[in-house]
Amino acid sequence: MKNRNHGLDIFRIMCCIGVLDYHVMGAALSGAGGGIAYYGKILYYLAAFCVPGFFLLSGYFLGERDELKMRYVETKVAGIMAKLFGWIIFWTVVHFIRTGEVFDLWENFTQGAVSGGILPIAWFLFTYCFLLILGYPLYHLRKKCTAFFDVAVLLWMGALAAGVGKTGMESRTQALWLHLYIGYFCLGMLLSDGMRMINRTIKRKYLVSATVCVNVICTAVYLLHVTADRFVLSPNSYYGKWYYSLWLVSLFCLLSLIRIEHVTLQRFIVRVSSNTLVVYLAPHLPTLYILSRLPLKSAGMAVVMIIVFFWCAQILAEGFRKMPLLRKLV
């Protein structure tokens, strides 16, 4: 594990926790008042790096590859779709045992692409697979025309910051795939080379100091914007804004600079990070069920619930690993 960047594993874990924060705080803020409305709103938006962060990280790892073969993309996409369909079966069986109602498996699977069905959060996996397929030609374009690719990505992010195409982006969920998320995906590919070059030219202590300063400033600007809005807007209302993108990238870069020397801790972080899919897909329905019967009274209670859901999902993943068929869902 000497060459593995464990800081990026930590970033992936934080993205998982951020998704749980989305689900818990999003439900809790519906009609909430008092302390949970204020502090819950801050917690809600502080987790807003998670979805674009996943795409940024995915693009980074793709850009890090020495070569990208078509078979890798095909195997990756097929594996993700197979696991997603497995989770649809799992939750359909759970629902049948609980209510006796039979769901249409294929309909629930396909509806996930448009945030519907039994697992509406499956849209992310469809988007990820879509970007992986597009990532194949983009990867080879970048290898042949690096300067053109990098300039195009920076111009694209500048256009996002200027609000170009915002109306179309908000028209439908799939519009975000080709407009917003592909921007962060390609930005991750750009960073795979950029970070390597910066690490070679700037001493680590200066790089850490500069990254911390940029992150603190951008976090403050971002929070000023979200707290100034009277209503709780969807976090994707801020995606693409210059202060949001700088906040996300500086957080990503800062965590990538973390070095873990302790071998046991390295293994623990890698193991927790490897359970990403379970943490993403397993807690959603239990979260909705519990929150419908146990309204949150404080932001502190919400934080406790997020932590509990995260570690319960980790335990579930480890249990699944030791079970026939269910191990295929991890």
Contacts in CASP RR format, 6 or more apart in sequence:
PFRMAT RR
TARGET T0000
AUTHOR 0000-0000-0000
METHOD contacts of the structure
MODEL  1
MKNRNHGLDIFRIMCCIGVLDYHVMGAALSGAGGGIAYYGKILYYLAAFC
VPGFFLLSGYFLGERDELKMRYVETKVAGIMAKLFGWIIFWTVVHFIRTG
EVFDLWENFTQGAVSGGILPIAWFLFTYCFLLILGYPLYHLRKKCTAFFD
VAVLLWMGALAAGVGKTGMESRTQALWLHLYIGYFCLGMLLSDGMRMINR
TIKRKYLVSATVCVNVICTAVYLLHVTADRFVLSPNSYYGKWYYSLWLVS
LFCLLSLIRIEHVTLQRFIVRVSSNTLVVYLAPHLPTLYILSRLPLKSAG
MAVVMIIVFFWCAQILAEGFRKMPLLRKLV
1 263 0 8 1.000
1 266 0 8 1.000
1 267 0 8 1.000
1 270 0 8 1.000
4 266 0 8 1.000
4 270 0 8 1.000
5 256 0 8 1.000
6 258 0 8 1.000
6 259 0 8 1.000
6 260 0 8 1.000
6 266 0 8 1.000
6 269 0 8 1.000
6 270 0 8 1.000
7 255 0 8 1.000
7 256 0 8 1.000
7 257 0 8 1.000
7 258 0 8 1.000
7 260 0 8 1.000
7 269 0 8 1.000
8 57 0 8 1.000
8 60 0 8 1.000
8 255 0 8 1.000
8 256 0 8 1.000
9 269 0 8 1.000
9 270 0 8 1.000
9 272 0 8 1.000
9 273 0 8 1.000
10 255 0 8 1.000
10 258 0 8 1.000
10 269 0 8 1.000
10 273 0 8 1.000
11 53 0 8 1.000
11 57 0 8 1.000
11 251 0 8 1.000
11 252 0 8 1.000
11 255 0 8 1.000
11 256 0 8 1.000
12 54 0 8 1.000
12 57 0 8 1.000
12 273 0 8 1.000
12 276 0 8 1.000
13 269 0 8 1.000
13 272 0 8 1.000
13 273 0 8 1.000
14 49 0 8 1.000
14 50 0 8 1.000
14 255 0 8 1.000
15 49 0 8 1.000
15 50 0 8 1.000
15 51 0 8 1.000
15 53 0 8 1.000
15 54 0 8 1.000
15 57 0 8 1.000
15 276 0 8 1.000
16 50 0 8 1.000
16 276 0 8 1.000
16 279 0 8 1.000
16 280 0 8 1.000
16 310 0 8 1.000
17 47 0 8 1.000
17 50 0 8 1.000
17 306 0 8 1.000
17 310 0 8 1.000
18 47 0 8 1.000
18 49 0 8 1.000
18 50 0 8 1.000
19 47 0 8 1.000
19 50 0 8 1.000
19 51 0 8 1.000
19 121 0 8 1.000
19 279 0 8 1.000
19 280 0 8 1.000
20 279 0 8 1.000
20 283 0 8 1.000
20 287 0 8 1.000
20 306 0 8 1.000
20 309 0 8 1.000
20 310 0 8 1.000
21 43 0 8 1.000
21 44 0 8 1.000
21 46 0 8 1.000
21 47 0 8 1.000
21 50 0 8 1.000
21 306 0 8 1.000
22 44 0 8 1.000
22 47 0 8 1.000
22 50 0 8 1.000
22 51 0 8 1.000
22 235 0 8 1.000
23 121 0 8 1.000
23 283 0 8 1.000
23 284 0 8 1.000
23 287 0 8 1.000
23 288 0 8 1.000
24 287 0 8 1.000
24 291 0 8 1.000
24 296 0 8 1.000
24 302 0 8 1.000
24 305 0 8 1.000
24 306 0 8 1.000
24 309 0 8 1.000
25 40 0 8 1.000
25 41 0 8 1.000
25 43 0 8 1.000
25 44 0 8 1.000
25 47 0 8 1.000
25 302 0 8 1.000
26 44 0 8 1.000
26 232 0 8 1.000
27 287 0 8 1.000
27 288 0 8 1.000
27 291 0 8 1.000
28 36 0 8 1.000
28 40 0 8 1.000
28 291 0 8 1.000
28 295 0 8 1.000
28 296 0 8 1.000
28 302 0 8 1.000
29 36 0 8 1.000
29 37 0 8 1.000
29 40 0 8 1.000
29 41 0 8 1.000
29 44 0 8 1.000
29 232 0 8 1.000
31 37 0 8 1.000
32 40 0 8 1.000
32 296 0 8 1.000
35 298 0 8 1.000
35 299 0 8 1.000
36 296 0 8 1.000
36 297 0 8 1.000
36 298 0 8 1.000
36 299 0 8 1.000
36 302 0 8 1.000
39 299 0 8 1.000
39 300 0 8 1.000
40 299 0 8 1.000
40 302 0 8 1.000
41 226 0 8 1.000
41 227 0 8 1.000
41 232 0 8 1.000
42 223 0 8 1.000
42 226 0 8 1.000
42 227 0 8 1.000
43 299 0 8 1.000
43 302 0 8 1.000
43 303 0 8 1.000
44 232 0 8 1.000
44 235 0 8 1.000
45 222 0 8 1.000
45 223 0 8 1.000
45 226 0 8 1.000
45 235 0 8 1.000
45 238 0 8 1.000
46 223 0 8 1.000
47 235 0 8 1.000
48 235 0 8 1.000
48 238 0 8 1.000
48 239 0 8 1.000
48 244 0 8 1.000
49 247 0 8 1.000
49 248 0 8 1.000
49 251 0 8 1.000
51 124 0 8 1.000
51 181 0 8 1.000
51 235 0 8 1.000
51 236 0 8 1.000
52 180 0 8 1.000
52 181 0 8 1.000
52 184 0 8 1.000
52 239 0 8 1.000
52 240 0 8 1.000
52 248 0 8 1.000
53 184 0 8 1.000
53 248 0 8 1.000
53 252 0 8 1.000
54 124 0 8 1.000
54 128 0 8 1.000
55 127 0 8 1.000
55 128 0 8 1.000
55 131 0 8 1.000
55 181 0 8 1.000
55 183 0 8 1.000
55 184 0 8 1.000
55 185 0 8 1.000
56 184 0 8 1.000
56 185 0 8 1.000
56 187 0 8 1.000
56 188 0 8 1.000
56 191 0 8 1.000
56 248 0 8 1.000
56 249 0 8 1.000
56 252 0 8 1.000
57 188 0 8 1.000
57 252 0 8 1.000
58 128 0 8 1.000
58 131 0 8 1.000
58 132 0 8 1.000
58 185 0 8 1.000
58 188 0 8 1.000
59 131 0 8 1.000
59 135 0 8 1.000
59 185 0 8 1.000
59 186 0 8 1.000
59 187 0 8 1.000
59 188 0 8 1.000
59 189 0 8 1.000
59 192 0 8 1.000
60 188 0 8 1.000
60 189 0 8 1.000
60 191 0 8 1.000
60 192 0 8 1.000
60 252 0 8 1.000
61 192 0 8 1.000
62 68 0 8 1.000
62 132 0 8 1.000
62 135 0 8 1.000
62 139 0 8 1.000
62 185 0 8 1.000
62 189 0 8 1.000
62 192 0 8 1.000
63 139 0 8 1.000
63 142 0 8 1.000
63 188 0 8 1.000
63 189 0 8 1.000
63 192 0 8 1.000
63 193 0 8 1.000
64 192 0 8 1.000
65 139 0 8 1.000
68 135 0 8 1.000
68 136 0 8 1.000
68 139 0 8 1.000
68 140 0 8 1.000
70 136 0 8 1.000
73 132 0 8 1.000
73 133 0 8 1.000
73 135 0 8 1.000
73 136 0 8 1.000
76 129 0 8 1.000
76 132 0 8 1.000
77 129 0 8 1.000
77 132 0 8 1.000
77 133 0 8 1.000
80 125 0 8 1.000
80 128 0 8 1.000
80 129 0 8 1.000
81 125 0 8 1.000
81 129 0 8 1.000
82 328 0 8 1.000
83 277 0 8 1.000
83 328 0 8 1.000
83 329 0 8 1.000
84 109 0 8 1.000
84 119 0 8 1.000
84 122 0 8 1.000
84 125 0 8 1.000
84 281 0 8 1.000
85 105 0 8 1.000
85 109 0 8 1.000
86 328 0 8 1.000
86 329 0 8 1.000
87 119 0 8 1.000
87 122 0 8 1.000
87 281 0 8 1.000
87 282 0 8 1.000
87 329 0 8 1.000
88 105 0 8 1.000
88 108 0 8 1.000
88 109 0 8 1.000
88 118 0 8 1.000
88 119 0 8 1.000
88 122 0 8 1.000
89 105 0 8 1.000
90 326 0 8 1.000
90 329 0 8 1.000
91 118 0 8 1.000
91 119 0 8 1.000
91 285 0 8 1.000
92 102 0 8 1.000
92 103 0 8 1.000
92 105 0 8 1.000
92 108 0 8 1.000
92 118 0 8 1.000
94 285 0 8 1.000
95 101 0 8 1.000
95 103 0 8 1.000
95 118 0 8 1.000
96 102 0 8 1.000
96 103 0 8 1.000
103 118 0 8 1.000
107 117 0 8 1.000
108 117 0 8 1.000
108 118 0 8 1.000
108 119 0 8 1.000
109 122 0 8 1.000
111 117 0 8 1.000
111 120 0 8 1.000
112 119 0 8 1.000
112 120 0 8 1.000
112 122 0 8 1.000
112 123 0 8 1.000
112 126 0 8 1.000
113 122 0 8 1.000
113 123 0 8 1.000
113 126 0 8 1.000
113 174 0 8 1.000
114 123 0 8 1.000
114 173 0 8 1.000
114 174 0 8 1.000
115 121 0 8 1.000
115 123 0 8 1.000
115 173 0 8 1.000
116 122 0 8 1.000
116 123 0 8 1.000
118 285 0 8 1.000
119 281 0 8 1.000
119 284 0 8 1.000
119 285 0 8 1.000
120 284 0 8 1.000
121 280 0 8 1.000
121 281 0 8 1.000
121 284 0 8 1.000
122 281 0 8 1.000
123 173 0 8 1.000
124 280 0 8 1.000
127 176 0 8 1.000
127 177 0 8 1.000
127 181 0 8 1.000
130 177 0 8 1.000
131 177 0 8 1.000
131 181 0 8 1.000
131 182 0 8 1.000
131 185 0 8 1.000
134 182 0 8 1.000
135 185 0 8 1.000
138 149 0 8 1.000
138 186 0 8 1.000
138 189 0 8 1.000
139 189 0 8 1.000
141 148 0 8 1.000
141 149 0 8 1.000
142 149 0 8 1.000
142 150 0 8 1.000
142 189 0 8 1.000
146 193 0 8 1.000
149 186 0 8 1.000
149 189 0 8 1.000
149 190 0 8 1.000
150 190 0 8 1.000
153 183 0 8 1.000
153 186 0 8 1.000
153 187 0 8 1.000
153 189 0 8 1.000
153 190 0 8 1.000
154 190 0 8 1.000
156 183 0 8 1.000
156 186 0 8 1.000
157 183 0 8 1.000
157 187 0 8 1.000
157 240 0 8 1.000
157 245 0 8 1.000
158 242 0 8 1.000
159 165 0 8 1.000
160 179 0 8 1.000
160 180 0 8 1.000
160 183 0 8 1.000
160 239 0 8 1.000
160 240 0 8 1.000
160 245 0 8 1.000
161 240 0 8 1.000
161 241 0 8 1.000
161 242 0 8 1.000
161 245 0 8 1.000
163 240 0 8 1.000
165 179 0 8 1.000
168 175 0 8 1.000
168 179 0 8 1.000
169 175 0 8 1.000
169 176 0 8 1.000
169 179 0 8 1.000
169 180 0 8 1.000
176 236 0 8 1.000
180 236 0 8 1.000
180 239 0 8 1.000
180 240 0 8 1.000
184 245 0 8 1.000
184 248 0 8 1.000
187 245 0 8 1.000
187 249 0 8 1.000
191 249 0 8 1.000
191 252 0 8 1.000
191 253 0 8 1.000
195 253 0 8 1.000
195 256 0 8 1.000
198 207 0 8 1.000
199 207 0 8 1.000
202 210 0 8 1.000
204 257 0 8 1.000
207 257 0 8 1.000
208 254 0 8 1.000
208 257 0 8 1.000
211 250 0 8 1.000
211 253 0 8 1.000
211 254 0 8 1.000
211 257 0 8 1.000
212 254 0 8 1.000
214 246 0 8 1.000
214 250 0 8 1.000
215 247 0 8 1.000
215 250 0 8 1.000
215 251 0 8 1.000
215 254 0 8 1.000
218 243 0 8 1.000
218 244 0 8 1.000
218 246 0 8 1.000
218 247 0 8 1.000
218 250 0 8 1.000
219 247 0 8 1.000
221 243 0 8 1.000
221 247 0 8 1.000
222 238 0 8 1.000
222 241 0 8 1.000
222 243 0 8 1.000
222 244 0 8 1.000
222 247 0 8 1.000
225 238 0 8 1.000
225 241 0 8 1.000
225 243 0 8 1.000
226 233 0 8 1.000
226 238 0 8 1.000
238 244 0 8 1.000
260 266 0 8 1.000
260 269 0 8 1.000
272 314 0 8 1.000
274 330 0 8 1.000
275 313 0 8 1.000
275 314 0 8 1.000
275 317 0 8 1.000
275 318 0 8 1.000
275 330 0 8 1.000
277 329 0 8 1.000
277 330 0 8 1.000
278 313 0 8 1.000
278 314 0 8 1.000
278 316 0 8 1.000
278 317 0 8 1.000
278 320 0 8 1.000
278 329 0 8 1.000
278 330 0 8 1.000
279 310 0 8 1.000
279 313 0 8 1.000
279 314 0 8 1.000
279 317 0 8 1.000
282 313 0 8 1.000
282 316 0 8 1.000
282 317 0 8 1.000
283 309 0 8 1.000
283 310 0 8 1.000
283 312 0 8 1.000
283 313 0 8 1.000
286 309 0 8 1.000
287 309 0 8 1.000
290 305 0 8 1.000
296 302 0 8 1.000
296 305 0 8 1.000
317 330 0 8 1.000
319 326 0 8 1.000
320 326 0 8 1.000
320 327 0 8 1.000
320 329 0 8 1.000
320 330 0 8 1.000
321 327 0 8 1.000
321 330 0 8 1.000
END
